[in-house]
C-alpha cells in the first residue's frame, strides 16, 4: 500500500516538473486534456476566477438561449461532463426546474441530439469535484441506484458562463 502511494507521489512530482516547463497555460491545458483523453477520463478545469461571486451577466446569459441546442452550440462542450452540466444549468435557469434528475437532464440532452451514455458517471464526477459543480440535494430510496435530486451550484453556473464566453471568443 505504501509503495503505491509513493509511486503515485513520484509520478505526480514528475508530471509537475514537466508541466512547469510549459509556460503557456493554454498549452498546459491542452497537454492535460490530451492526457486525460488518452486515459479515458474527463477533466473540468477550475480557473482562479472561480473564487469570486458570479456576475449578473454570468447568471443571466443562460436566459438568452431559447433551446438547449443553442446553448450546446454556443458552448461547444467536449466531454460528457460538460454536456451534462450545460443541460442541468439550462433546465435549472431557463426552464425554472429547481429539482433535477439524471433522467430529466439526459432526456433534454437527447432532444438536443447529445445523449450521454454514462450519465451516472458524468453526474458522479460533477458532484465529486472540488468545488462541486452539481450537488445532490435529495435521494429517493435506499439503493445505490435510487433516484437522486440534483442542483447546479453557483460554481457550476460560473463554469457554464466561462464555457460560453471562451467558445464565443474563439
C-alpha positions as CSV (number, residue, x, y, z in Angstrom):
1,X,0.0,0.0,0.0
2,X,2.8,2.4,0.9
3,X,4.7,1.6,-2.3
4,X,1.6,2.5,-4.3
5,X,1.3,5.9,-2.6
6,X,5.0,6.6,-3.0
7,X,4.7,5.7,-6.7
8,X,1.7,8.0,-7.1
9,X,3.5,10.9,-5.5
10,X,6.6,10.3,-7.6
11,X,4.5,10.3,-10.8
12,X,2.7,13.5,-9.8
13,X,6.0,15.2,-9.0
14,X,7.4,14.2,-12.4
15,X,4.3,15.5,-14.1
16,X,4.5,18.8,-12.3
17,X,8.2,19.2,-13.2
18,X,7.5,18.6,-16.8
19,X,4.3,20.8,-16.9
20,X,6.3,23.7,-15.3
21,X,8.5,23.7,-18.4
22,X,5.4,24.7,-20.4
23,X,5.0,28.3,-19.5
24,X,1.8,28.9,-21.5
25,X,-1.4,28.0,-19.6
26,X,-3.2,27.2,-22.8
27,X,-0.5,24.7,-23.8
28,X,-0.7,23.2,-20.2
29,X,-4.4,22.7,-20.5
30,X,-4.0,21.1,-23.9
31,X,-1.5,18.7,-22.5
32,X,-3.7,17.8,-19.5
33,X,-6.8,17.4,-21.8
34,X,-4.8,15.1,-24.1
35,X,-3.5,13.0,-21.2
36,X,-7.0,12.7,-19.7
37,X,-8.5,11.7,-23.0
38,X,-5.8,9.1,-23.5
39,X,-6.6,7.7,-20.1
40,X,-10.4,7.8,-20.8
41,X,-11.0,10.5,-18.2
42,X,-12.9,13.8,-18.2
43,X,-11.3,16.9,-17.0
44,X,-13.0,20.0,-15.7
45,X,-10.7,23.0,-15.3
46,X,-11.1,25.4,-12.5
47,X,-9.8,29.0,-13.0
48,X,-8.8,31.4,-10.3
49,X,-12.0,33.3,-11.3
50,X,-13.9,30.6,-9.5
51,X,-13.1,32.3,-6.2
52,X,-15.3,35.3,-7.0
53,X,-19.1,35.6,-7.0
54,X,-20.9,35.2,-10.3
55,X,-21.8,38.5,-12.0
56,X,-25.4,39.3,-13.2
57,X,-24.3,38.7,-16.8
58,X,-22.9,35.3,-15.9
59,X,-26.0,34.0,-14.3
60,X,-28.4,35.7,-16.8
61,X,-26.6,34.9,-20.0
62,X,-28.2,31.4,-20.0
63,X,-31.6,33.1,-20.3
64,X,-30.6,34.4,-23.8
65,X,-30.8,30.8,-25.1
66,X,-34.2,29.6,-26.2
67,X,-33.2,26.0,-26.5
68,X,-30.6,23.6,-25.1
69,X,-29.3,23.0,-28.6
70,X,-28.4,26.7,-28.9
71,X,-26.6,26.6,-25.6
72,X,-24.7,23.5,-26.6
73,X,-23.8,25.0,-29.9
74,X,-22.6,28.2,-28.2
75,X,-20.5,26.5,-25.5
76,X,-19.0,23.7,-27.7
77,X,-18.7,21.1,-24.9
78,X,-16.0,18.5,-25.4
79,X,-16.9,16.0,-22.7
80,X,-19.9,14.2,-21.3
81,X,-19.5,16.0,-18.0
82,X,-19.6,19.4,-19.8
83,X,-22.7,18.3,-21.7
84,X,-24.5,17.2,-18.5
85,X,-23.5,20.4,-16.7
86,X,-24.9,22.5,-19.6
87,X,-28.1,20.5,-19.7
88,X,-28.6,20.8,-15.9
89,X,-27.8,24.6,-15.9
90,X,-30.3,25.1,-18.8
91,X,-33.1,23.2,-17.1
92,X,-32.5,25.0,-13.8
93,X,-32.1,28.6,-15.1
94,X,-34.1,28.7,-18.3
95,X,-36.8,26.1,-17.6
96,X,-37.1,27.0,-13.9
97,X,-36.7,23.4,-12.7
98,X,-35.4,23.6,-9.1
99,X,-35.1,19.8,-8.7
100,X,-33.3,17.9,-11.4
101,X,-32.7,14.2,-12.1
102,X,-30.2,12.5,-14.3
103,X,-33.2,11.2,-16.3
104,X,-34.5,14.7,-16.9
105,X,-31.1,16.0,-17.9
106,X,-30.4,13.2,-20.3
107,X,-33.9,13.4,-21.8
108,X,-33.3,17.1,-22.6
109,X,-29.8,16.3,-24.0
110,X,-31.4,13.5,-26.2
111,X,-33.9,16.0,-27.6
112,X,-30.9,18.2,-28.5
113,X,-29.1,15.3,-30.1
114,X,-26.5,15.0,-27.4
115,X,-27.4,11.8,-25.5
116,X,-24.9,10.9,-22.7
117,X,-24.5,7.1,-22.4
118,X,-22.8,7.2,-19.0
119,X,-25.0,9.8,-17.4
120,X,-24.5,8.4,-13.8
121,X,-20.7,8.5,-14.2
122,X,-20.8,12.1,-15.5
123,X,-23.1,13.3,-12.7
124,X,-20.9,11.5,-10.2
125,X,-17.8,13.3,-11.5
126,X,-19.5,16.6,-11.3
127,X,-20.6,16.1,-7.7
128,X,-17.3,14.8,-6.6
129,X,-15.1,17.6,-7.9
130,X,-13.9,20.4,-5.6
131,X,-15.7,22.7,-5.7
132,X,-18.6,20.6,-6.8
133,X,-20.4,21.9,-9.9
134,X,-23.6,19.9,-9.2
135,X,-24.7,18.7,-5.7
136,X,-27.2,16.1,-4.6
137,X,-29.9,17.6,-2.5
138,X,-32.1,14.5,-2.0
139,X,-32.2,10.8,-2.6
140,X,-35.4,8.7,-3.0
141,X,-34.8,5.2,-1.9
142,X,-32.1,3.2,-0.2
143,X,-30.3,1.5,-3.1
144,X,-27.2,2.9,-4.9
145,X,-29.4,3.3,-8.0
146,X,-32.1,5.3,-6.1
147,X,-33.3,8.5,-7.9
148,X,-31.2,11.4,-6.8
149,X,-32.4,15.0,-6.9
150,X,-29.6,17.4,-8.1
151,X,-29.0,21.1,-8.4
152,X,-26.3,23.2,-10.1
153,X,-24.0,25.1,-7.7
154,X,-23.0,28.8,-8.1
155,X,-19.6,27.5,-9.2
156,X,-21.4,25.3,-11.8
157,X,-23.1,28.3,-13.3
158,X,-19.8,30.2,-13.4
159,X,-18.2,27.3,-15.2
160,X,-21.0,27.3,-17.8
161,X,-20.6,31.1,-18.2
162,X,-16.9,30.7,-18.8
163,X,-17.5,27.9,-21.4
164,X,-19.9,30.1,-23.3
165,X,-17.7,33.1,-23.2
166,X,-14.5,31.2,-24.1
167,X,-16.2,29.5,-27.0
168,X,-17.5,32.8,-28.4
169,X,-14.1,34.3,-28.2
170,X,-12.5,31.7,-30.4
